[in-house]
């Protein structure tokens, strides 16, 4: 009977081992699959965040390009209008060209204000205020009711300050987009 018990015990241990092995391998496989799924979720979430960052950067870049273009257009038409006022040859067409550039500028700036960073937004607000003041002074001069410091030469000097302010604003926009503008980079490009 001893060998029968040993054979039975060996069979029980073998069957039990086989059953336990399948249960343990299922648990181990489940754990591995769960960890793999979590890693895939983390990778997918990181990929999605990166795509969102790239999309946001592209939106800001596009907006800043439009701001720069509209500023230059408005600045140019306002300067041209100042010259027509100075020459005394203001026409309804010249006024309409200026107003169209002004409306476009306001529209583009309004859109940019919704997505610009805080630093760029501060520059946009300063630029809008300065442009509005130059526009107001130009219109007062055109109407024959200039400010005490609203002569043609005074306003023309303001255009130079506006350009310098625009260059500052452009630098803040470039920094916000992560575009370098150090002296070393400019020298490397220039050589």
URKANOR-V269490 format. One record per residue. N is the residue number from 1. PHI is phi as a letter, one per 30 degrees, with the letter a starting at -180 (none if undefined). BURIAL is b if it has 16 or more other ideal C-beta (glycine too) atoms within 10 Angstrom, else e. D_FIRST is the distance of its C-alpha to the first C-alpha in Angstrom with 2 decimals. Layout:
N_PHI_BURIAL_D_FIRST ; N_PHI_BURIAL_D_FIRST
This chain:
1_none_e_0.00 ; 2_d_e_3.72 ; 3_d_e_5.49 ; 4_d_e_5.07 ; 5_d_e_6.19 ; 6_d_e_8.54 ; 7_d_e_9.75 ; 8_d_e_10.35 ; 9_d_e_12.02 ; 10_d_e_13.97 ; 11_d_e_15.04 ; 12_d_e_16.17 ; 13_d_e_17.99 ; 14_d_e_19.51 ; 15_d_e_20.70 ; 16_d_e_21.94 ; 17_d_e_23.69 ; 18_d_e_25.26 ; 19_d_e_26.48 ; 20_d_e_27.77 ; 21_d_e_29.43 ; 22_d_e_31.30 ; 23_d_e_32.47 ; 24_d_e_33.54 ; 25_d_e_35.28 ; 26_d_e_37.10 ; 27_d_e_38.27 ; 28_d_e_39.32 ; 29_d_e_41.11 ; 30_d_e_42.78 ; 31_d_e_43.98 ; 32_d_e_45.31 ; 33_d_e_47.08 ; 34_d_e_48.53 ; 35_d_e_49.89 ; 36_d_e_51.25 ; 37_d_e_52.94 ; 38_d_e_54.48 ; 39_d_e_55.81 ; 40_d_e_57.29 ; 41_d_e_58.90 ; 42_d_e_60.36 ; 43_d_e_61.69 ; 44_d_e_63.17 ; 45_d_e_64.76 ; 46_d_e_66.21 ; 47_d_e_67.53 ; 48_d_e_69.11 ; 49_d_e_70.74 ; 50_d_e_72.12 ; 51_d_e_73.51 ; 52_d_e_75.15 ; 53_d_e_76.68 ; 54_d_e_78.03 ; 55_d_e_79.44 ; 56_d_e_81.08 ; 57_d_e_82.55 ; 58_d_e_83.92 ; 59_d_e_85.45 ; 60_d_b_87.13 ; 61_e_e_88.33 ; 62_d_e_89.86 ; 63_d_b_91.44 ; 64_d_b_92.89 ; 65_d_e_94.32 ; 66_d_b_95.99 ; 67_d_b_97.33 ; 68_d_e_98.84 ; 69_d_e_100.40 ; 70_d_b_101.82 ; 71_d_b_103.17 ; 72_d_e_104.96 ; 73_d_b_106.35 ; 74_d_b_107.55 ; 75_e_b_108.93 ; 76_d_e_110.83 ; 77_d_b_112.28 ; 78_d_b_113.25 ; 79_d_b_114.95 ; 80_d_e_116.74 ; 81_d_b_117.83 ; 82_e_b_119.19 ; 83_d_e_121.26 ; 84_d_b_122.59 ; 85_d_b_123.54 ; 86_d_b_125.26 ; 87_d_e_127.18 ; 88_i_e_127.99 ; 89_b_e_126.57 ; 90_d_e_123.75 ; 91_c_e_123.03 ; 92_e_e_120.82 ; 93_d_e_118.68 ; 94_d_b_118.18 ; 95_d_e_117.24 ; 96_d_e_114.75 ; 97_d_b_113.10 ; 98_d_b_112.67 ; 99_d_e_111.31 ; 100_d_e_108.82 ; 101_d_b_107.54 ; 102_d_b_107.42 ; 103_d_e_105.40 ; 104_e_b_102.98 ; 105_d_b_102.64 ; 106_d_e_101.93 ; 107_d_e_99.35 ; 108_d_b_97.48 ; 109_d_b_97.62 ; 110_d_e_96.34 ; 111_d_b_93.33 ; 112_d_b_92.68 ; 113_d_e_92.85 ; 114_d_e_89.73 ; 115_b_e_87.50 ; 116_d_b_89.20 ; 117_d_e_87.74 ; 118_d_e_89.45 ; 119_d_e_91.38 ; 120_d_b_92.62 ; 121_e_b_93.43 ; 122_d_e_95.67 ; 123_d_b_97.50 ; 124_d_b_97.83 ; 125_d_e_99.37 ; 126_d_e_101.84 ; 127_d_b_102.75 ; 128_d_b_103.30 ; 129_d_e_105.53 ; 130_d_e_107.54 ; 131_d_b_107.99 ; 132_d_e_109.07 ; 133_d_e_111.64 ; 134_d_b_113.07 ; 135_d_b_113.21 ; 136_e_e_115.00 ; 137_d_b_117.48 ; 138_d_b_118.16 ; 139_d_b_118.80 ; 140_d_e_121.12 ; 141_d_b_123.04 ; 142_d_b_123.25 ; 143_d_e_124.56 ; 144_i_e_127.26 ; 145_b_e_125.85 ; 146_d_b_124.09 ; 147_d_e_122.49 ; 148_e_e_124.50 ; 149_c_e_122.17 ; 150_c_b_121.67 ; 151_d_e_123.96 ; 152_e_e_122.93 ; 153_d_e_122.40 ; 154_d_e_120.39 ; 155_d_b_118.06 ; 156_d_e_117.79 ; 157_d_e_116.67 ; 158_d_b_113.94 ; 159_d_b_112.64 ; 160_d_e_112.04 ; 161_d_e_110.11 ; 162_d_b_108.09 ; 163_d_e_107.16 ; 164_d_e_106.03 ; 165_d_b_104.03 ; 166_d_b_102.45 ; 167_d_e_101.44 ; 168_d_e_99.74 ; 169_d_b_97.98 ; 170_d_b_96.88 ; 171_d_e_95.43 ; 172_d_b_93.42 ; 173_d_b_92.14 ; 174_d_e_91.12 ; 175_d_e_89.30 ; 176_d_b_87.51 ; 177_d_e_86.34 ; 178_i_e_85.20 ; 179_c_e_87.96 ; 180_d_e_89.19 ; 181_b_e_92.88 ; 182_d_e_93.23 ; 183_d_e_96.15 ; 184_d_e_93.87 ; 185_d_e_92.60 ; 186_d_e_96.16 ; 187_d_e_97.27 ; 188_d_e_94.39 ; 189_d_e_95.30 ; 190_d_e_99.00 ; 191_c_e_98.66
